[in-house]
Amino acid sequence: MKQVKTFSDYMNDETRVSPAEREKINFEIELIGKMVEARQQKGLSQRELAEISGVKQPAIARLESMKTTPQIDTLFKILNPLGYTISIVPLDSTK
């Protein structure tokens, strides 16, 4: 196996990360990034979000630092008070 020097090199090496795994990782990064952005736009701390969502603050911290993968029910609990939901859209939304 060749040596990699950057995270990008690692992610783009199909012997280490399959295209499906890369897609999943990129989705999680985007999802969590949007969740953090929404929380910050509302001016909420993790603790305040925990109080209004019913999800404990340490769990929110683990999600935001990508130490855990969010469960669907947890996402709904967190996103709802932020004014968001989850939807499924076609990859090519121009059709």
C-alpha positions, -999 to +999 in steps of 0.1 A: +000+000+000+014+034-009+020+060+017-004+089+019+005+123+032-028+141+033-064+134+042-074+141+006-049+116-006-064+090+018-100+098+008-091+095-029-073+062-026-099+036-036-078+009-020-085+026+013-119+042+009-145+029-016-166+054-036-196+044-014-177+051+018-165+084+004-200+094-004-212+085+031-184+104+047-190+135+025-227+133+033-221+132+071-196+161+069-222+182+050-251+172+072-232+179+105-218+212+090-254+224+082-266+214+116-238+234+134-245+263+110-282+263+118-275+261+156-251+290+154-275+311+132-301+307+159-276+319+184-278+287+205-251+270+225-250+232+225-264+233+260-294+255+249-300+232+220-299+202+243-326+218+265-350+225+237-344+193+217-343+168+246-309+155+233-282+156+259-254+182+253-226+156+253-244+137+225-247+170+205-210+176+211-201+141+198-223+146+167-208+180+160-172+166+164-182+137+142-173+111+168-206+094+163-230+089+134-264+105+141-295+083+143-325+094+123-346+100+154-318+121+170-315+142+139-352+150+139-351+159+176-322+183+169-333+197+136-369+204+145-362+232+170-337+247+146-365+249+120-352+221+097-362+186+086-348+159+065-360+151+030-351+128+001-345+145-032-335+131-066-298+134-074-307+152-106-334+176-095-336+192-130-357+163-143 
